[in-house]
């Protein structure tokens, strides 16, 4: 996660790699004929009208003028506020699913434009391919990345993306990098790490713990703006051993890297 500069619209220009994983929340969507959009179940910590799935459905409804509505339920598996794109992927899934269910027939590019207004990393989940990202995260160049197994660890604490990007410790440099082979990016720097660890020091503790894992491929890193951390393994069995060795105060999961989304 390299931060180039702050933009006049308040967003930041960045360069990063988006890696898709075979791990997800579960959405169930039923079409309504009365135009009403509701969340029948989901993350109760987020008010319904602030939930990105509701905002996504409302945005598609407004953009297309459809008179249809939807009941949407969510089973959360992805840690909330961990920098894993759970809310953004759910918003993207909602747009893709309702575009089909409502018969609104928008292109992926049109859906991505709607998604970008909801969040900078929604478009990656609409395009559905691991990618090199630039701009605010919407300029995407597909990448085929190694199919490693990732152990992702949550310290069970949330960080605000807005707070990270406004923190005095955020690193920015005007240097513009270029897309390059993954082999040259084994230990890339995350410009958000210092800000994140000043806000939540337990991130460093988790990174230090993962360094002790046997047979990991490269140095553990933080996910995006945090607060989750991760490390890669060639073999699933090694990742599962490391998962089982986590302190009880943390949670985690093992997932296979994907280059394209299953949907």
BELMO-V701854 format. One line per field, one symbol per residue. psi: psi as a letter, one per 30 degrees, with the letter a starting at -180 (. if undefined). A space follows every 10 residues. Layout:
psi: ???
This chain:
psi: jkjelklfgf lkklklkjjk likllkkkkk klfgfkkljf lajffjkeff kfeeeeeeee eeffgkglak kkkkjkekkk gggfgeeeee eeeeeeefee efhfhlleee eeeeeefekf geeefeehkk lkkabggfjk jkkjlkilkk jkkkghkkkk eeeefgkffk kkkfkkalkl kefgheilkj ffeeeefeej ffeeeeeeef ffkkglelkl lkjcglglll kklekeeeee eeefgkkffl lllkkkkkfk kf.
